[in-house]
Amino acid sequence: MSAVVERVSVLKPKSESLERIKQLFTELANQVIENESGCEAYTVWVQTESPTTPNVVIHERYFNQESFDDHLKTPYFLEVAGAMGSEDLLREPLTLEESAVARLASR
């Protein structure tokens, strides 16, 4: 079994920031998929059935901790992290679920 790092982030954007967040994370996902062989999955969703501004959910899965740590050092990740910090895009703090898991089966 290989230990993977699984991470789910829930972003709650301000109504005026939804398009900016979608842009930032779509571009980030494309960069990750293109450049990071240690990332097994990087998916961005928008929760469409929301009474307020839809949440943006990001699911990431890395083959190991080293791959995840490398991801955090990439210029495209640092650019998005900087924008999230400086542009005041969220209506609530980021919610994050992160764990190392051992894969039993997958498809």
N, CA, C and O atoms as a DFTB+ gen file, in Angstrom:
428 C
 N C O
     1  1       0.840      -1.180       0.000
     2  2       0.000       0.000       0.000
     3  2       0.885       1.243       0.000
     4  3       1.911       1.292       0.678
     5  1       0.478       2.224      -0.755
     6  2       1.220       3.478      -0.757
     7  2       0.434       4.534       0.002
     8  3      -0.783       4.646      -0.149
     9  1       1.146       5.313       0.828
    10  2       0.487       6.384       1.581
    11  2       0.316       7.583       0.662
    12  3       1.284       8.063       0.072
    13  1      -0.881       8.052       0.545
    14  2      -1.161       9.221      -0.276
    15  2      -1.632      10.353       0.618
    16  3      -2.084      10.124       1.740
    17  1      -1.523      11.569       0.121
    18  2      -2.045      12.732       0.822
    19  2      -3.312      13.153       0.104
    20  3      -3.304      13.432      -1.095
    21  1      -4.390      13.192       0.852
    22  2      -5.705      13.537       0.321
    23  2      -6.111      14.858       0.964
    24  3      -5.981      15.023       2.177
    25  1      -6.596      15.788       0.168
    26  2      -6.931      17.110       0.705
    27  2      -8.197      17.613       0.027
    28  3      -8.317      17.560      -1.197
    29  1      -9.140      18.100       0.824
    30  2     -10.357      18.719       0.312
    31  2     -10.454      20.105       0.927
    32  3     -10.462      20.248       2.150
    33  1     -10.527      21.121       0.086
    34  2     -10.651      22.506       0.537
    35  2     -12.008      23.042       0.101
    36  3     -12.450      22.797      -1.022
    37  1     -12.662      23.771       0.990
    38  2     -13.925      24.414       0.660
    39  2     -13.719      25.923       0.762
    40  3     -13.421      26.454       1.832
    41  1     -13.881      26.594      -0.361
    42  2     -13.732      28.045      -0.433
    43  2     -15.120      28.664      -0.481
    44  3     -15.970      28.239      -1.264
    45  1     -15.344      29.659       0.351
    46  2     -16.638      30.344       0.385
    47  2     -16.419      31.782      -0.078
    48  3     -16.172      32.677       0.730
    49  1     -16.514      31.990      -1.397
    50  2     -16.189      33.304      -1.942
    51  2     -17.254      34.357      -1.666
    52  3     -18.435      34.055      -1.495
    53  1     -16.796      35.589      -1.629
    54  2     -17.740      36.712      -1.639
    55  2     -18.418      36.690      -3.001
    56  3     -17.829      36.219      -3.974
    57  1     -19.645      37.190      -3.088
    58  2     -20.384      37.124      -4.354
    59  2     -19.619      37.800      -5.482
    60  3     -19.626      37.310      -6.612
    61  1     -18.973      38.899      -5.200
    62  2     -18.231      39.612      -6.239
    63  2     -16.902      38.944      -6.589
    64  3     -16.226      39.369      -7.526
    65  1     -16.518      37.895      -5.841
    66  2     -15.227      37.231      -6.052
    67  2     -15.328      35.861      -6.701
    68  3     -14.304      35.254      -7.015
    69  1     -16.548      35.359      -6.909
    70  2     -16.701      33.997      -7.424
    71  2     -15.962      33.793      -8.740
    72  3     -15.224      32.818      -8.881
    73  1     -16.138      34.670      -9.686
    74  2     -15.487      34.486     -10.994
    75  2     -13.967      34.519     -10.874
    76  3     -13.274      33.767     -11.559
    77  1     -13.449      35.383     -10.011
    78  2     -11.995      35.461      -9.806
    79  2     -11.465      34.161      -9.212
    80  3     -10.427      33.659      -9.643
    81  1     -12.170      33.616      -8.226
    82  2     -11.736      32.356      -7.622
    83  2     -11.811      31.220      -8.635
    84  3     -10.905      30.390      -8.708
    85  1     -12.879      31.181      -9.407
    86  2     -12.980      30.149     -10.446
    87  2     -11.818      30.262     -11.424
    88  3     -11.242      29.249     -11.820
    89  1     -11.470      31.477     -11.814
    90  2     -10.343      31.690     -12.724
    91  2      -9.027      31.222     -12.101
    92  3      -8.270      30.481     -12.728
    93  1      -8.759      31.652     -10.872
    94  2      -7.508      31.282     -10.204
    95  2      -7.350      29.774     -10.091
    96  3      -6.284      29.234     -10.386
    97  1      -8.413      29.090      -9.663
    98  2      -8.277      27.661      -9.402
    99  2      -8.389      26.805     -10.660
   100  3      -7.869      25.690     -10.690
   101  1      -9.045      27.296     -11.677
   102  2      -9.021      26.584     -12.962
   103  2      -7.613      26.635     -13.545
   104  3      -7.099      25.622     -14.020
   105  1      -6.994      27.803     -13.511
   106  2      -5.621      27.934     -14.003
   107  2      -4.658      27.096     -13.170
   108  3      -3.762      26.449     -13.712
   109  1      -4.846      27.110     -11.840
   110  2      -3.990      26.302     -10.973
   111  2      -4.138      24.822     -11.295
   112  3      -3.140      24.113     -11.422
   113  1      -5.364      24.352     -11.427
   114  2      -5.604      22.937     -11.744
   115  2      -4.922      22.557     -13.049
   116  3      -4.306      21.495     -13.136
   117  1      -5.021      23.399     -14.056
   118  2      -4.372      23.109     -15.340
   119  2      -2.864      23.005     -15.188
   120  3      -2.242      22.122     -15.779
   121  1      -2.271      23.894     -14.406
   122  2      -0.818      23.852     -14.169
   123  2      -0.416      22.583     -13.413
   124  3       0.573      21.935     -13.752
   125  1      -1.187      22.243     -12.399
   126  2      -0.883      21.048     -11.613
   127  2      -0.948      19.808     -12.497
   128  3      -0.037      18.980     -12.484
   129  1      -2.018      19.685     -13.257
   130  2      -2.196      18.515     -14.117
   131  2      -1.077      18.413     -15.146
   132  3      -0.594      17.319     -15.441
   133  1      -0.671      19.543     -15.683
   134  2       0.364      19.562     -16.720
   135  2       1.767      19.306     -16.174
   136  3       2.597      18.705     -16.857
   137  1       2.037      19.754     -14.953
   138  2       3.422      19.793     -14.479
   139  2       3.775      18.894     -13.310
   140  3       4.960      18.699     -13.039
   141  1       2.807      18.342     -12.610
   142  2       3.122      17.625     -11.375
   143  2       2.787      16.138     -11.493
   144  3       1.636      15.731     -11.335
   145  1       3.802      15.350     -11.769
   146  2       3.592      13.909     -11.899
   147  2       3.257      13.257     -10.557
   148  3       2.729      12.145     -10.532
   149  1       3.552      13.927      -9.446
   150  2       3.240      13.389      -8.126
   151  2       1.809      13.644      -7.683
   152  3       1.406      13.221      -6.599
   153  1       1.041      14.334      -8.519
   154  2      -0.361      14.598      -8.201
   155  2      -1.226      13.624      -8.994
   156  3      -1.212      13.611     -10.225
   157  1      -1.970      12.820      -8.267
   158  2      -2.829      11.830      -8.909
   159  2      -4.163      12.427      -9.345
   160  3      -4.723      12.010     -10.358
   161  1      -4.679      13.403      -8.589
   162  2      -5.964      14.017      -8.912
   163  2      -5.982      15.450      -8.401
   164  3      -5.511      15.743      -7.302
   165  1      -6.532      16.329      -9.217
   166  2      -6.749      17.731      -8.811
   167  2      -8.035      18.163      -9.495
   168  3      -8.063      18.384     -10.706
   169  1      -9.095      18.282      -8.714
   170  2     -10.411      18.559      -9.270
   171  2     -11.008      19.772      -8.573
   172  3     -10.915      19.910      -7.353
   173  1     -11.624      20.650      -9.364
   174  2     -12.281      21.841      -8.834
   175  2     -13.760      21.758      -9.176
   176  3     -14.127      21.558     -10.334
   177  1     -14.612      21.913      -8.157
   178  2     -16.052      21.911      -8.349
   179  2     -16.641      23.218      -7.855
   180  3     -16.061      23.894      -7.006
   181  1     -17.792      23.565      -8.392
   182  2     -18.595      24.668      -7.868
   183  2     -19.909      24.061      -7.401
   184  3     -20.605      23.403      -8.173
   185  1     -20.246      24.283      -6.133
   186  2     -21.514      23.798      -5.597
   187  2     -22.611      24.722      -6.106
   188  3     -22.708      25.871      -5.675
   189  1     -23.417      24.238      -7.000
   190  2     -24.384      25.093      -7.681
   191  2     -25.682      25.298      -6.906
   192  3     -26.381      26.285      -7.136
   193  1     -26.017      24.394      -6.003
   194  2     -27.269      24.517      -5.256
   195  2     -26.993      25.170      -3.910
   196  3     -26.963      24.504      -2.875
   197  1     -26.796      26.457      -3.939
   198  2     -26.481      27.206      -2.726
   199  2     -27.394      28.419      -2.632
   200  3     -27.613      29.107      -3.629
   201  1     -27.927      28.686      -1.451
   202  2     -28.798      29.859      -1.311
   203  2     -28.015      31.173      -1.372
   204  3     -28.591      32.238      -1.592
   205  1     -26.711      31.085      -1.176
   206  2     -25.852      32.270      -1.272
   207  2     -24.896      32.049      -2.438
   208  3     -25.181      31.259      -3.337
   209  1     -23.791      32.729      -2.422
   210  2     -22.774      32.501      -3.449
   211  2     -22.291      31.059      -3.361
   212  3     -21.985      30.597      -2.261
   213  1     -22.209      30.332      -4.466
   214  2     -21.773      28.935      -4.433
   215  2     -20.369      28.775      -3.851
   216  3     -19.495      29.617      -4.057
   217  1     -20.174      27.686      -3.126
   218  2     -18.842      27.343      -2.646
   219  2     -18.046      26.724      -3.781
   220  3     -18.606      26.163      -4.723
   221  1     -16.733      26.837      -3.672
   222  2     -15.820      26.175      -4.599
   223  2     -15.106      25.097      -3.794
   224  3     -14.524      25.381      -2.747
   225  1     -15.151      23.862      -4.285
   226  2     -14.551      22.724      -3.586
   227  2     -13.393      22.201      -4.428
   228  3     -13.527      21.969      -5.629
   229  1     -12.260      22.022      -3.770
   230  2     -11.064      21.533      -4.453
   231  2     -10.654      20.217      -3.806
   232  3     -10.476      20.137      -2.591
   233  1     -10.507      19.195      -4.630
   234  2     -10.046      17.886      -4.156
   235  2      -8.671      17.631      -4.769
   236  3      -8.491      17.706      -5.985
   237  1      -7.712      17.328      -3.904
   238  2      -6.345      17.033      -4.355
   239  2      -5.923      15.680      -3.791
   240  3      -6.256      15.341      -2.655
   241  1      -5.193      14.917      -4.586
   242  2      -4.622      13.652      -4.110
   243  2      -3.213      13.535      -4.676
   244  3      -2.995      13.573      -5.887
   245  1      -2.269      13.393      -3.754
   246  2      -0.851      13.286      -4.116
   247  2      -0.347      11.902      -3.729
   248  3      -0.807      11.318      -2.748
   249  1       0.597      11.384      -4.502
   250  2       1.109      10.035      -4.259
   251  2       1.804       9.910      -2.908
   252  3       1.836       8.824      -2.329
   253  1       2.364      11.017      -2.395
   254  2       3.053      10.970      -1.104
   255  2       3.230      12.400      -0.581
   256  3       2.934      13.374      -1.273
   257  1       3.714      12.497       0.643
   258  2       3.893      13.798       1.281
   259  2       4.892      14.662       0.523
   260  3       4.705      15.873       0.404
   261  1       5.943      14.049       0.016
   262  2       6.949      14.809      -0.736
   263  2       6.336      15.485      -1.967
   264  3       6.659      16.634      -2.267
   265  1       5.466      14.787      -2.668
   266  2       4.801      15.374      -3.837
   267  2       3.932      16.556      -3.441
   268  3       3.894      17.570      -4.139
   269  1       3.227      16.422      -2.309
   270  2       2.404      17.525      -1.833
   271  2       3.279      18.708      -1.421
   272  3       2.977      19.852      -1.760
   273  1       4.352      18.436      -0.698
   274  2       5.269      19.508      -0.286
   275  2       5.853      20.223      -1.498
   276  3       5.984      21.447      -1.492
   277  1       6.207      19.461      -2.545
   278  2       6.723      20.068      -3.783
   279  2       5.681      20.977      -4.422
   280  3       6.013      22.048      -4.932
   281  1       4.415      20.547      -4.394
   282  2       3.326      21.344      -4.949
   283  2       3.262      22.720      -4.285
   284  3       3.069      23.734      -4.955
   285  1       3.425      22.740      -2.968
   286  2       3.322      23.995      -2.217
   287  2       4.432      24.991      -2.547
   288  3       4.336      26.167      -2.195
   289  1       5.482      24.526      -3.220
   290  2       6.620      25.381      -3.578
   291  2       6.569      25.875      -5.024
   292  3       7.423      26.661      -5.435
   293  1       5.587      25.429      -5.793
   294  2       5.537      25.801      -7.212
   295  2       5.161      27.268      -7.363
   296  3       4.401      27.796      -6.551
   297  1       5.679      27.934      -8.387
   298  2       5.347      29.348      -8.577
   299  2       3.859      29.584      -8.816
   300  3       3.327      30.608      -8.386
   301  1       3.182      28.664      -9.490
   302  2       1.755      28.866      -9.756
   303  2       0.928      28.696      -8.486
   304  3      -0.069      29.399      -8.316
   305  1       1.312      27.779      -7.581
   306  2       0.608      27.684      -6.298
   307  2       0.850      28.945      -5.470
   308  3      -0.084      29.504      -4.895
   309  1       2.100      29.389      -5.410
   310  2       2.432      30.579      -4.623
   311  2       1.710      31.814      -5.152
   312  3       1.330      32.690      -4.376
   313  1       1.519      31.887      -6.457
   314  2       0.777      33.003      -7.048
   315  2      -0.678      33.006      -6.586
   316  3      -1.214      34.052      -6.220
   317  1      -1.313      31.840      -6.602
   318  2      -2.707      31.745      -6.160
   319  2      -2.807      32.025      -4.662
   320  3      -3.711      32.738      -4.226
   321  1      -1.896      31.476      -3.879
   322  2      -1.905      31.727      -2.436
   323  2      -1.743      33.220      -2.153
   324  3      -2.403      33.753      -1.261
   325  1      -0.883      33.890      -2.893
   326  2      -0.698      35.326      -2.729
   327  2      -1.955      36.102      -3.078
   328  3      -2.333      37.032      -2.366
   329  1      -2.601      35.724      -4.172
   330  2      -3.843      36.394      -4.579
   331  2      -4.937      36.183      -3.538
   332  3      -5.689      37.106      -3.225
   333  1      -5.025      34.971      -3.006
   334  2      -6.046      34.694      -1.994
   335  2      -5.807      35.550      -0.757
   336  3      -6.758      36.000      -0.119
   337  1      -4.558      35.774      -0.420
   338  2      -4.234      36.579       0.749
   339  2      -4.413      38.068       0.544
   340  3      -4.852      38.774       1.451
   341  1      -4.077      38.550      -0.640
   342  2      -4.071      40.000      -0.862
   343  2      -5.374      40.560      -1.432
   344  3      -5.639      41.755      -1.302
   345  1      -6.187      39.714      -2.058
   346  2      -7.380      40.215      -2.732
   347  2      -8.666      40.111      -1.906
   348  3      -9.721      40.552      -2.362
   349  1      -8.599      39.539      -0.708
   350  2      -9.764      39.464       0.175
   351  2     -10.982      38.882      -0.560
   352  3     -12.009      39.547      -0.699
   353  1     -10.852      37.641      -1.025
   354  2     -11.848      37.020      -1.887
   355  2     -12.906      36.191      -1.160
   356  3     -13.954      35.895      -1.734
   357  1     -12.649      35.812       0.095
   358  2     -13.534      34.884       0.794
   359  2     -14.446      35.591       1.788
   360  3     -14.068      36.580       2.415
   361  1     -15.670      35.051       1.916
   362  2     -16.605      35.582       2.924
   363  2     -16.420      34.890       4.265
   364  3     -16.854      35.407       5.295
   365  1     -15.778      33.723       4.261
   366  2     -15.469      32.971       5.474
   367  2     -14.100      32.335       5.288
   368  3     -13.654      32.149       4.156
   369  1     -13.419      31.995       6.399
   370  2     -12.116      31.336       6.274
   371  2     -12.218      30.000       5.534
   372  3     -13.256      29.340       5.551
   373  1     -11.147      29.632       4.904
   374  2     -11.024      28.371       4.187
   375  2     -11.267      27.201       5.135
   376  3     -10.767      27.193       6.259
   377  1     -12.039      26.212       4.677
   378  2     -12.232      24.963       5.406
   379  2     -11.380      23.910       4.719
   380  3     -11.415      23.772       3.497
   381  1     -10.613      23.166       5.513
   382  2      -9.653      22.222       4.943
   383  2      -9.732      20.886       5.649
   384  3      -9.734      20.822       6.878
   385  1      -9.798      19.819       4.870
   386  2      -9.681      18.457       5.374
   387  2      -8.434      17.874       4.732
   388  3      -8.290      17.876       3.510
   389  1      -7.538      17.376       5.569
   390  2      -6.297      16.815       5.024
   391  2      -5.928      15.590       5.822
   392  3      -6.036      15.588       7.048
   393  1      -5.490      14.540       5.137
   394  2      -5.043      13.348       5.846
   395  2      -4.155      12.517       4.943
   396  3      -4.218      12.602       3.717
   397  1      -3.339      11.723       5.580
   398  2      -2.580      10.701       4.859
   399  2      -3.418       9.432       4.942
   400  3      -3.883       9.058       6.019
   401  1      -3.606       8.784       3.827
   402  2      -4.430       7.580       3.798
   403  2      -3.682       6.464       3.100
   404  3      -2.812       6.710       2.264
   405  1      -4.019       5.260       3.442
   406  2      -3.468       4.085       2.765
   407  2      -4.537       3.558       1.820
   408  3      -5.653       3.257       2.244
   409  1      -4.204       3.447       0.557
   410  2      -5.174       3.005      -0.442
   411  2      -5.369       1.497      -0.354
   412  3      -4.411       0.724      -0.373
   413  1      -6.618       1.106      -0.257
   414  2      -6.962      -0.298      -0.255
   415  2      -7.386      -0.757      -1.634
   416  3      -7.056      -1.868      -2.049
   417  1      -8.108       0.080      -2.344
   418  2      -8.562      -0.259      -3.685
   419  2      -8.930       1.016      -4.408
   420  3      -9.305       2.008      -3.783
   421  1      -8.826       0.991      -5.695
   422  2      -9.254       2.153      -6.488
   423  2      -9.623       1.679      -7.878
   424  3      -9.370       0.539      -8.268
   425  1     -10.230       2.596      -8.607
   426  2     -10.640       2.265      -9.965
   427  2     -10.329       3.436     -10.842
   428  3     -10.588       3.392     -12.045
